[in-house]
Amino acid sequence: MFADRAKIYIRSGKGGDGHVSFRREKYVPDGGPDGGDGGEGGSVIFRVDEGMNTLADYRHVRKYKAGDGEDGGKKNCRGKNGSDIILRVPRGTVIKELNSMQVIADMSGDLNEFLILKGGRGGNGNQHYATSTMQAPKYAQPGQPAKELDLYLELKVIADVGLVGFPNVGKSTLLTKCSNARPEIANYHFTTLSPHLGVVDVNGGQSFVMADIPGIIEGASEGVGLGFDFLRHIERTKVFVHVVDASGSEGRNPLEDIEVIHNELLKYNNELMERPIIIACNKTDIISHEPIDIDDNGEFIYSPEHDYVRQIKEKYEAMGIKVFPISSYTGEGVKELILYVSEVLSKMDKTPVVFEQEYFPEEHSSISNEPYTVEYDPEEKEYVVEGPRIERMLGYTNLDSEKGFAFFQNFLKDNGILEQLEELGIQEGDTVRLYGLSFDYYK
């Protein structure tokens, strides 16, 4: 079975604890503090691997943990950093928080690597806490705790054009005819159980990627059959080519089939029906064009199948939907269809469909009720903000990212820290220190 989704647990590394120790050397009776700092915990990073096309690896191993930082040691020895863990996924993977199902990252477009959980910061050794009034501090800073998340990984194929329609209407054959794809093809329902991609080269036009989306049936938007498994792969496509069996060889009315598929797309995501749709009336090579009888007025009577293409054209071209009679078996009409698709794409925005981030791990850390202090250090002439709440916030926040830094600024404001700094008399250009982070204060 095609693995296009998985549930996994991830955990960053805990920061190593700072060490408490004092110099003990011959002829140095009152050695100062020399406790080393703890190492940084490892981070959890997702990276696109162009050689992958499924999430099968995550079906078998579901827990992933980065390395913990080592504790600091004597003689100012710093603990070793924990190793990062890099999780490789195919391009197009959407990473969601499992409980809310909100998007954390979409590994497509320009996003090739994403740091999802930063490792805990290592604690300072007691050497950092020596002052003129406390020359032998017996305190060291603990490392920041590990962070964890339950994730839902979902692969949504990246294609410009999606072939949709009932099973066994000829989508796979059409993809084979006009691209370099070679999907397995047979004459039975649900032959295709995974999306297939092919590059369509157009002479004198814009080449594009086409996806054969497995057959959709009535009720697919509600999970009937393998509905959800298939429908998730159409969300990135810019143009839909609705392939319909115009010969009625499966015993269905193609006009009714079109309505069913359009309703399923609408119910799954009504925005999909705002995208360009082109109808390909397939299997015209097996439609009989010979009359089957003569009526009382001497007029030829044809089979219902003979009239399906005309009825579809009359109904849908009046709605602005282009209809192409084709045979994916003989190739008749396929070139005209592909040229038209290329023309439609050339007029569209070339920006890929990328899902925006909705869930920010740093905003969901349980830090709101933990204590902190805001003080002025006259010796260093710095304003110092410390406490478990500050440590945890810094551990959850990637300050190198625009979103992370915006969260950091809002955290200082929402928790009243900026107000307390102003009450202490802070001026623009003064230095504020939050553990290992120092910055100049400006309104």
N, C-alpha and C positions, 0 to 999 in steps of 0.2 A: 504494500500500500504506500502511496506517495505521502511522505512525511512533511506536512506543511504547517504544523503547529506543535508546540511542546510546552509543558509546565516545568519550570526549574526553580531551584532555591540558590541564591548567591549570598556570599558573605565576604566582606572586606577583612583585612588583617587588623588585629588589635595593635595599637602602638605599644612599644616596650616601655617599661617603667624606668624612671630615673633612679640612680643609685645613691645611697647615702654612705660615704666613707671619708676617711681623713688620712692625710699623709702620715706614714709611719716609717721614718728613715732615721738612721743613726745620726746623731748630732743635731737632729731637728725634733726637739721635744714637743713643740706645739705646732705640728703641721696643720695647714689649712684644709678645707674641704676639697676632695678630688673625685667626687662621685660623677660618673659619666652619664651622658644622656641616653635615653632609650631609643632604639631604632624605629623608623617609620613603618607602620603596617602596610602591607601590600594592597594595591587597588584592584578593582574588578573592571576590566576594559573589554568592550565589544569591538571587533574588527571585521570588516568585510573581506571575505575570501572569494575571489572571482572563480575559483575552481570548485566551489560548492554550489549545489542547486536544490538541496533539500535540508531539512532539520533532523534527519535520521539520527545523527550522533546524540542528540539531546533526548531521544526516546529511551535510551539505555542508561545514560548517566544523568542524574537529575540534581545533584548537589555539587556546588562549585565554591571553593574557599581559597581566598588569597592567603599568603603566609603572614604570620604574626611577626611584629618587630621584636628583636631580642632586647632584654633588659640591659641597662648600662652597667658598667663594671668599675672596679677600682682604677686608680691612676688615670682618671679622665677618659677611660676607655668607653667609646660610644658603642651601643648595641648595633648589631647588623640589621639592616632594613629587611622587612619581609618581602618575599617575591610577589610581584603582580601576577594576576592570572588573566590571560587573554582568551576570550571566547570568540571563536571564529564562526561567522554566519554568512549565508549567501546574501548577495545584494537583494534588497527588497524586503528584508526581515523587519517587521515592526515589533518593537519591544514594549510590552504593556505591564503595568502593575496589576497583579493577578486579581486582587479583591475589587478594585474600582474599574478595571479594564480600561484605564486611561493610558494614553500614549506617553511613553518616556522618551523614546527615540525611534526614528524611522531610518534604517540603514540603507538609504538610497540617495539619489541626487549626488550632492557633493560631500555627503557625510560618509567617510570611510572608517572613522574610528570614534568611539564615544566612551568617555570615562563615566561609568554609571555609579560606582561607589568608591569614594576616596578612602584610602587606608587611614587608620587612626594615627594621629600625630604622636611621636615619641615624647615621653616626659622628660623634663629637665632634671639633671642631677643636682645634688645639693651645692655644688660649686657655684651655681647661679644665684644662690640666696644669701651669700655672705655680704654683710654690710658692716659699717664701722661700729654699729652697736651689737650686731650678732655675727661674730666671727667664726662660730662653729655651728652652723645650722644643721639640725638633725631631721630636716624635711627634704624630700625630693618629690617631684611631680609624677603622679601616675600617668601611664600612657592612656590615650583616648581609647574608648571601647570600640569593638568592631561594629560594623553596621550590616544589616541584612535586609533582603527583599525577596519576596516571592514574585516570580515573573511569568508572564504568558508570552511566548514567542509565536509570531504568526507571519508566515511567508506569503506575500502578495506579489504575484509576478509583475514584472515591469515590461509592458508592451504598449505600442502606439495604437494598435488595432486588436480588438477582441472578436473572435468568431463565436457567436452565440446561437443557440437553437436547440431543438429537441435532439435526443440521441439518434444516431444513424441517419442524419440528413446529409452527410457528406462533408462535414467540416474538416476532418482529418485529410480527406482526399484533396480538398481545395488547398489546404496548407501545403501539402506535398507538391501540388501542381505549380504553385506560384512562389515557392521558397526553397531554402536548402534543408528544411526539416524533413525527417523521415520517421514519423510516428507509426506505431503499429496500427494496422487497419484490418478490420474484419466486419462481416455483415451480421452483427448482433448488437443488442442494446448495451450501452455502457462499455463499448470497446475501449474508449479513452477514459482512464481513471486518474489521469494527472494532466495538468496543462502542458502543452508542447509549444515551444517558441521557434519561429523561423524568421530569417532576415529576407525581406522581399526587395530585390534589386529592380529598380524601375529605370529603364532607358529614357533619358531626358526628363526624369521626374525625381521626386524626393523618395529615397529608399526608406524603409521603415521596418519595425519589428512587429510581427503578427503572432497572436497567441490563439491556439485552439483550446477554448475553454470547454471542459467536459459537459455533456448534454444536460440541459436544465429541464426539469419536469414540473408539472403543475404542483404547487405547494412547496416548491424548493425554498422560497423565502421564509417559510415557517419550519424548515428543517426536514421536510419530507424527502425521502430517498437520501441522496448525498448532497442535498441542496446547499447547505452552508459551506461544505467542503469546496464546492465549485464557485459559488457566488463571491467569495472573498477575493477571487482572482480577477474580477472584472473592475474593481474599484479604481485601478490606476489607468485603465485604458481610456484613450481620448476619443476614439471612434469605434462604434459597434457595427460589424457586418452581421446582420441577422440572416443566417442560412436556413432556408425552408425547403422542404421536399415538395416541389411544385407538381410532381407526378402522382402524389397521393399513394405511393407504393407501400407505405406503412399502414394504410387504411385510415389515415387522418385527413381532415380538411386543412390545407395549409393556411387558409384565412383565419381559422380558429386557432391554429398553432401560433400565428403571429400575435394574436391578442393575448393568448396565455403567457407567452414569454415576456411581452411588454408589461403585463400586469405583475409578473414576478419581479422584474427589474424595479418597477415602481414601488412595490411593497418593501423590497429589500432596502432600497435607498432611492428616494424620489429624485435626488439630484442626478442620478444616472440618465434619466429620460430627457435631461436637458442637453445631453451630448449628441453629436451627429449620429444618426442611424441610417444605414444603407441596407436594403433588402436584396439578397441574392436568391433568386428562384432557381434552385438547383434541380438536377436530374431531368433537364429538358430533353436529353437524348433518349429517354425511355417513354416520353409522352407520345401517344399515337395521334397522328394528324389526319388519320383516315376517318371519314364519317362512319358511324355505326348503324345509321338508319336514315330514312327519308320521311318527313312528316306529310300530313294530308295536303299541304300546299306545295309539295315538291321541294321543300328546303331540306338541306342536309342536316342531320342530327349528329352532333359530336359527343364524345364522352365528357363527363364533368371535368376530368383532368385537363382536357384540351383547352378549357376556358379559364383555368385557375390563374394563369399568368396575366391574362387580360383583366380579370377582376381585381387582382392585387395591384396592378398598375393603376387602374382607374381609381381605386380607393386611396392608395397611399401617396401617389404622386400628386394628387390634389391636396394632400397634407404637407407637401414639400419634402417627402421622403423618396429618394431616388430608388428605382427598382431595376435590377439587371437580371434578365434570363440567362442562365449559365449552365454549363455541364462541367463539373469538376473532373469528370472522367475523360471526356474528349478534349476539354480545354476551350470549348466554344463560349465566348463571352467573358472569359476570365481576364484577358488582357484589358478589355474595356473597363471592367470592374476595378482592376488594380490601378489603372491610370487615374480613374476618378477618385479613388481613395487617396492616392498620392496628392492629387490636387486639393482635396479637402484639408489634408494635414498641412500642406504648405501655407495655408491661410490661418492656421491656428497657432496659439502661443506654444513655443517649443519648451517652455519650462516643465520639467517632469512633475507628476502628481506626487507630492510629498505630504505626509500627515504631520501636523504641527504637534509640538510637545504640549501635553496637558497636565502631566504629573511630574512634580519636581521633588525628588527624594528629600532634599534638605528642608522642605516646608513641612514634611510629615514626621520629622524626628520629635521625640517626646522631650522637649527642652524647656517648655514654657514655665514650669513650676520650680525649676532648679535655681539655686541662689547665685548671685554674682555681686561684685563690689566695684565701685567707681571711686578712685582715690587719686590724689596728686602726690608724686614723688619729688620732693624739693631737691634731693641730691642729684637725680638724673634730669630734673626739670622736665618731667614727662607726666602725662595723665595715664594711669594704669587701670585697665578694665580686666578683671579676672573673675574666675568662678566656674563651677561645673557647667552652667548654662552657656557660657562663652566658649569653653572647651568643646562642648558637644556641637555647638553651632559651627565652629570652624572645621570640625571633623567632617561634617555633612556637606560643607560648601566648597565648591570648586571655584575659587576666586579668579582663576584664569579665564573663566567663561563670562560672557556678558550677562547671562541670566543669573549666574552664581553671584557676581558682584552686585547686581541689582538687589538680590535677596539679602545680601550682607548689609547693604545700606538701609533697606527697609527694616531689617532686624534691629539695627541700632535705634532707629526712630520709633518703631512700634513698642519696643521694650523700655522706652523712656531713658535710654542711655545718653542720647544726645542732649536731652533736657538736663540730666544730672551733670553732664560735663559743663554745660553753660552755667549752671548754678555754682560750680566750683571756680568759675571765672575764666574758662578757656577762651583763648583768642585765636583768630585766624592765623594759620602757620604754626601753631603749637603742635607738639608731637603727642600722639595717642598710641599706647602700646597694649596689644592684646596677645599675651604670651609671646610667641616668636614673630608676630606681625606688628610692624610699626607704620603709621601713616600720618601725614600732616592734616590737620583739621581745617576744613573750609566749609562755609555754609553753602 
